[in-house]
Structures are given as structure tokens and as C-alpha cells.
Amino acid sequence: MTTALITGATAGIGAAFARRLAADGHNLVLVARDTKRLREQATELHDRHGIEAEVLTADLATEGGIETVEKRLSDPRHPVDLLVNNAGFGNKGRYLEVSMADELTMLKVHCEAVLRLTSAAVPGMRERGRGGVVNVASVAAFLPRGTYGASKAWVVQFTQGAAKDLTGSGVRLMALCPGFVRTEFHQRAGMGTDNIPSWMWLDADKVVAAALADLARGKQVSIPDARYKTLLGAAKLVPRGLLGGITSKTGRKYGPQ
Ligand SMILES: NC(=O)c1ccc[n+]([C@@H]2O[C@H](COP(=O)([O-])OP(=O)(O)OC[C@H]3O[C@@H](n4cnc5c(N)ncnc54)[C@H](OP(=O)(O)O)[C@@H]3O)[C@@H](O)[C@H]2O)c1
């Protein structure tokens, strides 16, 4: 039996990772801010699948929250074999419409926490000669999409670079880049989603299944679903300036909620 630690495990893509990994027989460490929700989820996954599910309340926008998870990841008595850096959020609005505090919080959760948690987990994995890290980015990493896209581009670049440096160590790192997924993400950010065509929406469980299959294949970047592979291929042919115009119209406006 192996242990997986998932950040942002209480909702959306993180909860889908927890369900799937529990069903596959992995013990879990579930991380998020809402303790009550974490406990309910841990009990349900334990009762349904007979696995051990530990709860770790941590706000990854804070120093203390990041330190708590770093400590758990580097504890040699309770090794973590798979880390899923998934916690994240969106800010509604374009550049200068979002407060500096919110922009910086995004960088802390999407970049600093991912860097520090990966770096806390990997040394033990390397010593044991096996382990995996999935860093949840987004297709926004490949588009001009403000601080959100920039933070996810960092996740992709960091993950690919670290994966290359760890070649031959037995540790796999992969950036996961989904398109629109039906989760609590847009509602939490106060973004209306009426103008997003229904064919663009992905199912969180299917995203996770594709991600784990890609991790097993040794991919460093996973883009779930043929629709988004095609879209990103086409986007490479569009001049970057034009792409910026298109994505700011269809992307961060999202319409009022
Ligand atoms: N949904 C999409 O369309 C989409 C597309 C591409 C990529 N993504 C990425 O996928 C990841 C998961 O998003 P989702 O769509 O599943 O969103 P979600 O349904 O809103 O879930 C977000 C999760 O992150 C946790 N979280 C948020 N801020 C946190 C913080 N400061 N510290 C600790 N935990 C925190 C939340 O729990 P608590 O509130 O209890 O802390 C929750 O469990 C994010 O990185 C997002 O950028 C989403």
C-alpha cells in the first residue's frame, strides 16, 4: 500500500484524485482549509474503500500552512509516495482589476507552495528510488491569461525542468493541464460560465483517469482530452497578439454571475 498526499482535496479535481486513488487502494493525506469537509471526506473514503485517510488542515496561502504540509511530506517515518499539488483558485477580472493582495496570494498558492511542497517530498522519494508528483496547471499555461496563466506557465516550466533533472532517479514529475472542468472553481471566483460552450467542459473523474494513465506512461505534461490537444495545436498557428485578444474575450470576462 502506498500513500498519496493531495492538496485541495475537498472539491473538484482534488476530490476526484482522492476518490480514484482510494478506490485503487492508496492511503491518503487530504489537505485543504475546511476541516469539517476534510473529516467527512476522510470518513467516507475510509468506510467505502478500507484505506487510511489522514486529515491535514492547511491554508497554502500562509507560511504556517505551507510549513505544516512540508513537515508531513518530509517525515521519513510516514513516507508519501505520490504528491498531487492541486489546490488553486481563480481571480475574476483582468490586469489592474484584481487587487495586488489577491494577485500575490495566487502566486503564493500556485507557485511558492508548489515549489516548496515538491521540494519537501522529492528528496525522500529519490532516496527510496521511487515516487511521483503531479502538479496541476491548466491549458491557460499556454495562453496569454494574466497572473493565472502566468502562474500555471511557471508550474509547467518548473515541473518539466525538475523532471529532467531527476531523470534516472525513479521519481516522476508531471504537469497536468486541463481545460474547463466542472468543479467549484468558477463559482468560488464569482465567474459566470454561461458563455462557455458545453462541449468545452470536462469531467473531473475523466481528467484524473487520463492524468494517472499519463503519469504511468512517464509523460511530463498531460493534456487530458483530444478536444484540448487539438485546440492547443491550432492555437500554436495563431499569432500571439491575436490569441491574446481572443482569450481575453472568451476567458476572464466569463460574464457577471
Ligand atoms: N476547474 C477548471 O476549469 C480548471 C481548469 C484547469 C485547471 N484547474 C486547476 O485545478 C486545480 C483544482 O481546481 P478545481 O477546479 O478543482 O477547484 P475547486 O473545485 O474550487 O477546488 C479547489 C480546492 O482547493 C482548495 N484550496 C483553495 N485554496 C486553498 C488554499 N489557500 N489552501 C489550501 N487549499 C486550498 C479548496 O479547499 P478549501 O476551500 O477547503 O481550502 C478545494 O479543495 C486548481 O489548481 C485550478 O487552477 C481548474
PDBQT file of the ligand as one rigid body, heavy atoms in Angstrom, charges set to zero:
ROOT
HETATM    1  N1  LIG A 301     -11.982  23.880 -12.960  1.00  0.00    +0.000 N 
HETATM    2  C1  LIG A 301     -11.286  24.221 -14.034  1.00  0.00    +0.000 C 
HETATM    3  O1  LIG A 301     -11.861  24.588 -15.090  1.00  0.00    +0.000 OA
HETATM    4  C2  LIG A 301      -9.780  24.109 -14.015  1.00  0.00    +0.000 A 
HETATM    5  C3  LIG A 301      -9.113  24.071 -15.252  1.00  0.00    +0.000 A 
HETATM    6  C4  LIG A 301      -7.734  23.957 -15.274  1.00  0.00    +0.000 A 
HETATM    7  C5  LIG A 301      -7.024  23.883 -14.094  1.00  0.00    +0.000 A 
HETATM    8  N2  LIG A 301      -7.683  23.947 -12.897  1.00  0.00    +0.000 N 
HETATM    9  C6  LIG A 301      -6.869  23.873 -11.679  1.00  0.00    +0.000 C 
HETATM   10  O2  LIG A 301      -7.249  22.725 -10.955  1.00  0.00    +0.000 OA
HETATM   11  C7  LIG A 301      -6.964  22.888  -9.567  1.00  0.00    +0.000 C 
HETATM   12  C8  LIG A 301      -8.172  22.496  -8.749  1.00  0.00    +0.000 C 
HETATM   13  O3  LIG A 301      -9.233  23.368  -9.084  1.00  0.00    +0.000 OA
HETATM   14  P1  LIG A 301     -10.757  22.909  -9.072  1.00  0.00    +0.000 P 
HETATM   15  O4  LIG A 301     -11.327  23.307 -10.369  1.00  0.00    +0.000 OA
HETATM   16  O5  LIG A 301     -10.905  21.507  -8.605  1.00  0.00    +0.000 OA
HETATM   17  O6  LIG A 301     -11.312  23.957  -7.988  1.00  0.00    +0.000 OA
HETATM   18  P2  LIG A 301     -12.322  23.800  -6.744  1.00  0.00    +0.000 P 
HETATM   19  O7  LIG A 301     -13.416  22.845  -7.052  1.00  0.00    +0.000 OA
HETATM   20  O8  LIG A 301     -12.671  25.196  -6.376  1.00  0.00    +0.000 OA
HETATM   21  O9  LIG A 301     -11.397  23.157  -5.595  1.00  0.00    +0.000 OA
HETATM   22  C9  LIG A 301     -10.313  23.867  -5.077  1.00  0.00    +0.000 C 
HETATM   23  C10 LIG A 301      -9.703  23.087  -3.913  1.00  0.00    +0.000 C 
HETATM   24  O10 LIG A 301      -8.544  23.806  -3.462  1.00  0.00    +0.000 OA
HETATM   25  C11 LIG A 301      -8.654  24.055  -2.069  1.00  0.00    +0.000 C 
HETATM   26  N3  LIG A 301      -7.986  25.337  -1.798  1.00  0.00    +0.000 N 
HETATM   27  C12 LIG A 301      -8.210  26.526  -2.372  1.00  0.00    +0.000 A 
HETATM   28  N4  LIG A 301      -7.415  27.466  -1.842  1.00  0.00    +0.000 NA
HETATM   29  C13 LIG A 301      -6.635  26.835  -0.917  1.00  0.00    +0.000 A 
HETATM   30  C14 LIG A 301      -5.636  27.271  -0.015  1.00  0.00    +0.000 A 
HETATM   31  N5  LIG A 301      -5.272  28.562   0.091  1.00  0.00    +0.000 N 
HETATM   32  N6  LIG A 301      -5.046  26.349   0.780  1.00  0.00    +0.000 NA
HETATM   33  C15 LIG A 301      -5.414  25.049   0.726  1.00  0.00    +0.000 A 
HETATM   34  N7  LIG A 301      -6.357  24.589  -0.092  1.00  0.00    +0.000 NA
HETATM   35  C16 LIG A 301      -6.980  25.479  -0.895  1.00  0.00    +0.000 A 
HETATM   36  C17 LIG A 301     -10.158  24.052  -1.782  1.00  0.00    +0.000 C 
HETATM   37  O11 LIG A 301     -10.497  23.666  -0.456  1.00  0.00    +0.000 OA
HETATM   38  P3  LIG A 301     -10.714  24.687   0.806  1.00  0.00    +0.000 P 
HETATM   39  O12 LIG A 301     -11.570  25.800   0.300  1.00  0.00    +0.000 OA
HETATM   40  O13 LIG A 301     -11.331  23.855   1.880  1.00  0.00    +0.000 OA
HETATM   41  O14 LIG A 301      -9.339  25.119   1.170  1.00  0.00    +0.000 OA
HETATM   42  C18 LIG A 301     -10.628  22.963  -2.735  1.00  0.00    +0.000 C 
HETATM   43  O15 LIG A 301     -10.439  21.685  -2.138  1.00  0.00    +0.000 OA
HETATM   44  C19 LIG A 301      -6.541  24.359  -9.409  1.00  0.00    +0.000 C 
HETATM   45  O16 LIG A 301      -5.140  24.439  -9.314  1.00  0.00    +0.000 OA
HETATM   46  C20 LIG A 301      -7.034  25.023 -10.692  1.00  0.00    +0.000 C 
HETATM   47  O17 LIG A 301      -6.258  26.146 -11.043  1.00  0.00    +0.000 OA
HETATM   48  C21 LIG A 301      -9.040  24.046 -12.835  1.00  0.00    +0.000 A 
ENDROOT
TORSDOF 0
